[in-house]
Amino acid sequence: MADENEKNEVIEVDAEALKKLMADVEQLKQENKKLTEVADRGRLAHWESTHQGVQPRMYLLSICADRDGEEQVILAWKMKLNQVWKDAEGKWKEKQEIEVTLENEKKQILPYIEFVAKTKKISAKLLSTEQVGNETYLKVEAENGKAYTIDSRFVN
């Protein structure tokens, strides 16, 4: 019965104080949204893993087919070739190649446009983070049930 009385309790508050409080709450919501959107995901994951009661964070891992056609999680990538030039007709041309390191530790060089067009995403939940020097590594469990340790720069 006491809980019911507390729910129906009416409190008188100065209208100006309530408006100021509501404006402060709205400002804090906007600031929180901004900071969350621009946060370094690796540092954010590290903070969340060190604070109790935080829900597991979901990430997206990139996957692509290896030379045998088997889909593999991409652990890292590096731009190997990035050339831009004007041809004899005055048209701009570009040749870009990217090297990907797959979960089976094999490296594969792909045209950048193919990398962008054919890369898919799978979800993964954060298990833990590890800070090594200035680098943050995330241990995640993908929807396929496998666990991966990936540099935070290569996780969305």
C-alpha positions in Angstrom: 0.0 0.0 0.0 2.9 2.4 0.7 4.2 2.0 -2.9 0.8 3.0 -4.3 0.8 6.1 -2.1 4.3 7.1 -3.2 3.3 6.7 -6.9 0.4 9.1 -6.4 2.3 11.7 -4.4 2.2 15.2 -5.8 5.1 17.6 -5.3 5.0 21.3 -5.9 7.9 22.7 -7.9 8.7 26.2 -9.0 7.9 26.3 -12.8 11.2 28.2 -13.6 13.2 25.6 -11.7 11.5 22.8 -13.5 12.1 24.4 -16.9 15.8 24.9 -16.1 16.1 21.3 -15.0 14.4 20.1 -18.2 16.7 22.3 -20.3 19.8 21.0 -18.5 18.7 17.4 -19.0 18.1 18.0 -22.7 21.5 19.7 -23.1 23.2 16.7 -21.3 21.4 14.3 -23.6 22.7 16.1 -26.7 26.3 16.3 -25.3 26.2 12.6 -24.4 25.0 11.7 -27.9 27.8 13.8 -29.5 30.5 12.3 -27.3 29.3 8.8 -27.9 29.2 9.3 -31.7 32.7 10.7 -31.9 34.3 8.4 -29.3 37.2 6.2 -30.3 35.6 2.8 -30.3 38.6 1.0 -28.8 38.8 3.4 -25.8 35.1 3.2 -25.4 35.2 -0.6 -25.3 38.0 -0.5 -22.8 36.1 1.9 -20.5 32.9 -0.2 -20.8 34.8 -3.4 -20.0 36.4 -1.9 -16.9 33.1 -0.6 -15.4 30.7 -3.0 -13.9 27.0 -3.3 -15.0 27.6 -2.1 -18.6 25.8 -4.2 -21.2 27.9 -6.0 -23.8 28.7 -3.8 -26.7 27.9 -5.1 -30.3 30.4 -4.5 -33.1 30.5 -5.3 -36.8 33.3 -7.4 -38.3 34.1 -7.3 -41.9 34.1 -10.6 -43.9 35.1 -11.5 -47.4 35.6 -14.7 -49.4 39.1 -16.0 -49.7 40.6 -17.5 -52.9 38.8 -20.8 -52.2 35.4 -19.0 -51.9 35.2 -19.5 -48.2 34.0 -16.5 -46.1 36.7 -15.3 -43.6 36.7 -12.6 -41.0 39.1 -9.8 -41.9 41.5 -9.2 -39.1 43.4 -6.3 -40.7 43.9 -4.4 -43.9 46.5 -2.1 -45.5 46.4 0.0 -48.6 49.2 -1.4 -50.9 48.7 0.7 -54.0 47.0 4.1 -54.4 47.7 5.7 -57.8 45.7 8.5 -59.4 46.6 10.0 -62.8 45.2 11.8 -65.8 45.3 9.9 -69.0 46.1 11.2 -72.5 42.4 12.1 -73.0 42.3 14.2 -69.8 40.3 11.6 -67.8 41.2 10.8 -64.2 42.2 7.2 -63.6 43.0 5.4 -60.4 44.4 2.1 -59.3 44.0 1.1 -55.7 44.8 -2.2 -54.1 44.3 -3.3 -50.5 45.9 -6.2 -48.7 43.6 -8.0 -46.2 44.7 -10.4 -43.5 42.1 -13.1 -43.0 41.2 -15.1 -40.0 43.2 -18.1 -41.4 46.2 -15.7 -41.3 46.4 -15.7 -45.1 46.9 -12.4 -46.9 45.1 -11.5 -50.1 45.5 -8.4 -52.3 42.2 -7.1 -53.8 41.3 -4.1 -56.0 39.9 -1.5 -53.5 36.6 -1.3 -55.3 36.1 -5.0 -55.0 37.0 -4.8 -51.3 34.4 -2.2 -50.8 31.7 -3.8 -52.9 32.1 -7.4 -51.7 32.9 -7.0 -48.0 30.0 -8.0 -45.8 29.4 -7.4 -42.1 28.6 -9.8 -39.2 27.8 -8.8 -35.7 30.0 -9.7 -32.7 29.7 -9.0 -29.0 32.6 -7.7 -26.9 34.1 -10.2 -24.5 37.1 -8.2 -23.3 39.7 -5.6 -24.2 43.5 -5.5 -23.9 45.7 -2.4 -24.0 49.1 -3.0 -25.5 51.1 0.2 -25.6 48.9 2.7 -27.5 46.9 -0.1 -29.2 43.6 -1.5 -28.0 42.7 -5.1 -28.9 39.2 -6.3 -28.7 38.3 -9.9 -28.0 34.9 -10.5 -29.6 32.6 -13.4 -30.2 31.0 -13.3 -33.7 27.5 -14.5 -34.6 29.2 -17.6 -36.0 30.3 -18.6 -32.5 34.0 -18.0 -33.0 36.1 -15.7 -30.9 38.5 -13.2 -32.5 41.1 -10.8 -31.1 41.2 -7.8 -33.4 42.9 -4.4 -33.3 40.2 -1.9 -32.5 41.1 0.1 -35.7 39.6 -2.8 -37.8 36.2 -3.1 -36.0 33.1 -1.0 -36.7 
